[in-house]
Amino acid sequence: MPHRIAKQIHNEILDKDNFLLVAHQNPDGDAASAVSAFSQMLEQMGKKYTCFCKTSVSDQFEYLKNIHLFTSNPEVWKQKLDAVIVFDSGDLPYAGIDTFIENAKDTMIINIDHHASNIHFGHHNLVRDTLSSTVEVLYNYFLVNKIKINADMATSLLTGLITDTDNFSNGATSKEALSMASYLVNKGAKFKKIHDYIVLDKNIAILQLWGIVLNRLEVHEKTNIVYTYIKQDDLLKCGVTEEEIGGLSNMMNHLKEGNAIFVFKEKTDGNIKASTRTTREDTDLSKVAQLFGGGGHKKAAGFEVPGPIDKAIEHVWETIEKSELIG
Ligand SMILES: [Mn+2]
């Protein structure tokens, strides 16, 4: 029962004093916002906390309260911690903290998430894969535990909701998600500010890169998956950074054709990262991602395979065809 777990976790928090809040590496709006909102609750309660992320957090989220407190300094793991709270992460390697946890074996782990592929790695697991976002899980947690949601907290929660529903356009946009949005706007969430930072985030160079990538669209016939790829060279040519290329697979999800969309991206280490999206009810991409050690949701998932890019793509098709999960 999710309500019982939310109350159990809150009792642990009332009882303890010093927390480490973790957003997964390369945090998206959901992860960054969840930490921001939760840190504000801890402040209300007079608790101590540190916000940790293994990588840097995008400037795009600079308007979120307490976002400037994020550190990637591993030294923070050496303090006496009463609990580590991990947000929006299906497992500890995805969060980027598996090695830190190995050295902090006695520390309580609290797992707050909505990924279908979540492996329940915590001592407490508040995982609700029917909800749109981790911030929606958190919103329910706040209501169940009668936490006051102030305007800054509402702005954080609404940010995660807008990013994970792709601006209220993807399959996660439930009636509960919409009613949560309305509640948060009533509490003073700054809708326009979020829109300015989150939706108006493209520049000409990014759209030129999208042009190259969209030109390469192809259909893999046996699985009817529509796909394209981005190489490191493309980024250099257009002057676009890794961080800036998010959003392409979400945008491609507006396509009517095909069973799914796959975007393959060559990373600096030579590995190939695949972002996958579908709008079809009969396709479960979290299962597909798990074939390659990745994870995610039914309608949006990701995984990594070794390069080079043409070999990687070939390997992906072979594996998916064998699995018969799509097509
Ligand atoms: Mn999420």
Residues whose N, C-alpha, C, O or C-beta is under 5 A from the ligand:
A	BS01	MN	D30 D88 S133 T134 D164
